[in-house]
């Protein structure tokens, strides 16, 4: 069924080359409000590069990229105020307290300091961080830091949320909270661009799954559609079939045999 809404992300013939190798080699993509996009692929497939291009962090590409009606290459940053981002590896100012960090990030997005602080307090309480709001981030566990990152990406109520392995380090209860939160945000018209190697999570939360391999999109559809096309049972099996990777058992057996050598 054709989507009658305007896309919030529009990519046409996107190509990016590092040295003599194309990391992205002709990507065409339109993403619409309310979609949770599961963006998956093998290491080196071009997932992070695609996201960084949309965020305006990588230049030197060819093709057309539009995010919220604006090209990242035109030098303007207005659209970035409407974007939230949780990178896979984040450098946080860990000498700040959690509340100081959130207030700082909120101001970068255009919020008043007092508003960012008040909202940060409320969100930390909702996420079980109320007792450490004034503790330095350097003392936090990985999961606590991840919660602060997720809160910082949502402080300004963005229209598009880019998430790269956002559940890393979270406990089981927090994972359930985040999954439910993403569903509610999407139902309210937000767009979620979700990149992860945890296939069962991508399978469960995504309304649309895009598989990138060799710099090209090799599958695009809901999990049910991909399953119907490939005749495979799980997203992990579909992933292995479409990327041509079927050696996991042999590699695992060889690895274990070496471990068990006397």
Secondary structure per residue as TSV (DSSP state, phi and psi in degrees):
chain	resnum	aa	ss	phi	psi
A	1	X	-	360.0	129.9
A	2	X	-	-73.4	134.9
A	3	X	-	-81.1	125.1
A	4	X	-	-89.3	-8.6
A	5	X	S	-82.6	160.9
A	6	X	-	-77.2	136.7
A	7	X	E	-68.8	145.1
A	8	X	E	-90.1	-19.7
A	9	X	E	-130.0	130.3
A	10	X	E	-134.9	119.4
A	11	X	E	-124.8	131.8
A	12	X	E	-133.9	122.8
A	13	X	E	49.2	48.2
A	14	X	E	-76.0	126.1
A	15	X	E	-134.1	138.4
A	16	X	E	-142.3	130.6
A	17	X	E	-120.9	132.7
A	18	X	E	-115.4	112.4
A	19	X	T	67.5	-125.0
A	20	X	T	-105.3	13.5
A	21	X	E	-114.6	131.0
A	22	X	E	-81.2	116.8
A	23	X	E	-80.4	-37.5
A	24	X	E	-121.5	131.6
A	25	X	E	-136.5	60.2
A	26	X	E	100.3	55.5
A	27	X	E	-90.2	127.4
A	28	X	E	-119.8	129.8
A	29	X	E	-159.1	136.4
A	30	X	E	-128.3	131.6
A	31	X	E	-123.2	138.9
A	32	X	E	-116.5	159.0
A	33	X	T	-56.2	140.9
A	34	X	T	85.9	-1.3
A	35	X	-	-90.3	141.4
A	36	X	E	-106.3	106.2
A	37	X	E	-91.0	119.2
A	38	X	E	-89.8	106.6
A	39	X	E	-102.4	106.2
A	40	X	E	-126.0	165.9
A	41	X	E	163.7	164.0
A	42	X	S	-63.3	163.8
A	43	X	T	-57.6	134.9
A	44	X	T	83.6	7.1
A	45	X	S	-75.6	-18.0
A	46	X	S	111.7	10.1
A	47	X	H	-63.1	-55.3
A	48	X	H	-63.8	-36.3
A	49	X	H	-62.5	-42.5
A	50	X	H	-58.3	-48.4
A	51	X	H	-63.8	-44.4
A	52	X	H	-65.1	-32.1
A	53	X	H	-64.9	-44.7
A	54	X	H	-65.2	-30.0
A	55	X	T	-83.1	-5.8
A	56	X	T	79.1	19.8
A	57	X	-	-94.5	-14.4
A	58	X	-	-129.1	132.6
A	59	X	-	-116.4	179.6
A	60	X	-	89.5	11.9
A	61	X	-	-91.2	165.5
A	62	X	E	-120.0	159.7
A	63	X	E	104.9	-179.3
A	64	X	E	-110.9	132.3
A	65	X	E	-131.3	127.8
A	66	X	E	-132.3	127.0
A	67	X	E	-123.8	118.2
A	68	X	T	54.0	38.3
A	69	X	T	80.7	7.5
A	70	X	B	-129.0	140.9
A	71	X	-	-85.2	130.2
A	72	X	G	-61.2	-20.9
A	73	X	G	-84.9	-5.0
A	74	X	G	-84.9	-0.8
A	75	X	S	87.6	-10.8
A	76	X	-	-85.5	150.2
A	77	X	-	-119.3	8.1
A	78	X	G	-53.9	-44.5
A	79	X	G	-65.2	-22.8
A	80	X	G	-68.0	-22.3
A	81	X	G	-69.2	-14.0
A	82	X	G	-105.8	13.7
A	83	X	E	-122.4	140.9
A	84	X	E	-115.7	148.7
A	85	X	E	-144.5	128.0
A	86	X	E	-118.6	103.3
A	87	X	-	-75.0	161.5
A	88	X	S	-64.6	-42.6
A	89	X	S	-123.9	117.5
A	90	X	-	-116.5	137.5
A	91	X	-	-93.4	108.8
A	92	X	-	-100.4	152.9
A	93	X	-	-81.0	82.8
A	94	X	T	-80.6	1.8
A	95	X	T	-84.0	-12.3
A	96	X	S	-82.2	157.6
A	97	X	B	-77.0	164.5
A	98	X	H	-58.3	-41.9
A	99	X	H	-68.5	-39.2
A	100	X	H	-63.2	-41.3
A	101	X	H	-63.4	-45.7
A	102	X	H	-66.0	-38.8
A	103	X	H	-62.9	-41.3
A	104	X	H	-63.1	-48.4
A	105	X	H	-63.4	-41.6
A	106	X	H	-59.0	-41.9
A	107	X	H	-65.5	-36.3
A	108	X	H	-60.1	-33.6
A	109	X	T	-85.7	1.4
A	110	X	T	101.2	3.9
A	111	X	-	-80.4	152.7
A	112	X	-	-71.3	147.0
A	113	X	H	-56.2	-43.5
A	114	X	H	-66.1	-36.6
A	115	X	H	-70.0	-41.7
A	116	X	H	-63.0	-41.4
A	117	X	H	-66.2	-45.0
A	118	X	H	-63.0	-44.5
A	119	X	H	-67.1	-38.5
A	120	X	H	-60.9	-41.8
A	121	X	H	-61.5	-46.0
A	122	X	H	-63.4	-42.6
A	123	X	H	-70.1	-36.6
A	124	X	H	-65.9	-37.8
A	125	X	H	-62.2	-43.1
A	126	X	H	-64.0	-27.3
A	127	X	T	-99.9	9.3
A	128	X	T	76.0	23.3
A	129	X	-	-109.1	13.1
A	130	X	G	-60.3	-29.5
A	131	X	G	-80.7	-10.9
A	132	X	G	-121.8	16.2
A	133	X	T	-60.7	-29.3
A	134	X	T	-105.4	14.2
A	135	X	S	-91.8	150.3
A	136	X	B	-70.3	140.5
A	137	X	G	-61.1	-26.6
A	138	X	G	-59.6	-23.2
A	139	X	G	-90.8	-2.0
A	140	X	-	-81.7	151.4
A	141	X	-	-74.0	169.6
A	142	X	H	-59.5	-42.3
A	143	X	H	-64.3	-39.3
A	144	X	H	-65.8	-41.1
A	145	X	H	-62.9	-39.1
A	146	X	H	-64.2	-38.6
A	147	X	H	-62.1	-42.8
A	148	X	H	-62.6	-40.7
A	149	X	H	-62.0	-43.8
A	150	X	H	-62.9	-43.8
A	151	X	H	-61.8	-43.3
A	152	X	H	-63.2	-30.3
A	153	X	H	-75.5	-15.9
A	154	X	H	-113.3	-6.2
A	155	X	T	-50.4	-40.8
A	156	X	T	-95.6	12.3
A	157	X	-	55.6	60.5
A	158	X	-	-71.6	160.6
A	159	X	S	-86.9	-29.3
A	160	X	E	-126.6	134.9
A	161	X	E	-120.4	118.5
A	162	X	E	-98.8	120.7
A	163	X	E	-124.6	123.5
A	164	X	E	-116.2	107.9
A	165	X	S	49.1	55.9
A	166	X	T	-71.0	-17.2
A	167	X	T	-91.7	3.1
A	168	X	T	-59.2	121.5
A	169	X	T	87.4	-7.6
A	170	X	-	-80.0	146.4
A	171	X	-	-76.2	169.1
A	172	X	H	-59.5	-40.9
A	173	X	H	-65.3	-41.8
A	174	X	H	-66.6	-35.9
A	175	X	H	-59.7	-43.9
A	176	X	H	-63.4	-39.4
A	177	X	H	-62.7	-46.9
A	178	X	H	-64.6	-43.0
A	179	X	H	-60.3	-42.9
A	180	X	H	-67.3	-39.8
A	181	X	H	-61.1	-43.2
A	182	X	H	-63.3	-39.9
A	183	X	H	-62.6	-41.5
A	184	X	H	-67.5	-40.7
A	185	X	H	-62.7	-43.8
A	186	X	H	-64.7	-39.8
A	187	X	H	-62.9	-27.7
A	188	X	T	-87.4	6.7
A	189	X	T	101.1	-0.4
A	190	X	-	-75.2	152.5
A	191	X	E	-105.5	130.2
A	192	X	E	-114.2	123.9
A	193	X	E	-110.5	103.9
A	194	X	E	-114.5	119.4
A	195	X	E	-116.2	128.4
A	196	X	-	-159.5	158.5
A	197	X	S	-99.7	-1.2
A	198	X	-	-87.8	94.6
A	199	X	H	-63.4	-37.1
A	200	X	H	-68.3	-31.1
A	201	X	H	-70.6	-46.6
A	202	X	H	-57.1	-43.7
A	203	X	H	-58.6	-40.4
A	204	X	H	-80.2	-35.8
A	205	X	H	-96.6	-19.8
A	206	X	-	-83.7	136.0
A	207	X	S	-86.0	-18.4
A	208	X	E	-150.1	132.8
A	209	X	E	-116.1	129.7
A	210	X	E	-119.7	121.8
A	211	X	E	-106.6	121.3
A	212	X	E	-105.0	132.3
A	213	X	E	-148.3	128.5
A	214	X	T	63.0	29.9
A	215	X	T	79.4	8.7
A	216	X	E	-130.9	154.4
A	217	X	E	-80.6	119.8
A	218	X	E	-107.7	-8.9
A	219	X	E	-156.5	142.9
A	220	X	E	-154.8	113.1
A	221	X	E	168.4	179.2
A	222	X	-	-69.7	164.7
A	223	X	H	-58.6	-40.8
A	224	X	H	-62.2	-39.8
A	225	X	H	-67.5	-43.0
A	226	X	H	-65.3	-39.1
A	227	X	H	-64.4	-40.9
A	228	X	H	-65.8	-35.2
A	229	X	H	-75.8	-32.3
A	230	X	H	-103.1	-14.0
A	231	X	T	61.9	28.8
A	232	X	-	-109.3	162.8
A	233	X	S	-88.2	-43.5
A	234	X	S	-120.3	165.3
A	235	X	H	-63.5	-34.7
A	236	X	H	-61.4	-42.2
A	237	X	H	-67.8	-39.8
A	238	X	H	-62.4	-44.6
A	239	X	H	-56.7	-49.1
A	240	X	H	-63.9	-38.9
A	241	X	H	-65.9	-46.0
A	242	X	H	-76.2	-25.8
A	243	X	H	-94.7	-2.8
A	244	X	T	74.8	19.5
A	245	X	-	-98.7	110.1
A	246	X	-	-134.9	24.4
A	247	X	-	-105.5	10.4
A	248	X	H	-61.1	-38.4
A	249	X	H	-65.8	-46.4
A	250	X	H	-64.4	-40.5
A	251	X	H	-64.9	-44.0
A	252	X	H	-62.3	-43.6
A	253	X	H	-62.7	-41.8
A	254	X	H	-64.4	-42.7
A	255	X	H	-60.8	-48.1
A	256	X	H	-65.5	-37.7
A	257	X	H	-63.5	-35.9
A	258	X	H	-69.0	-42.6
A	259	X	H	-56.9	-38.2
A	260	X	T	-88.2	0.5
A	261	X	-	-62.8	140.7
A	262	X	-	-90.1	360.0
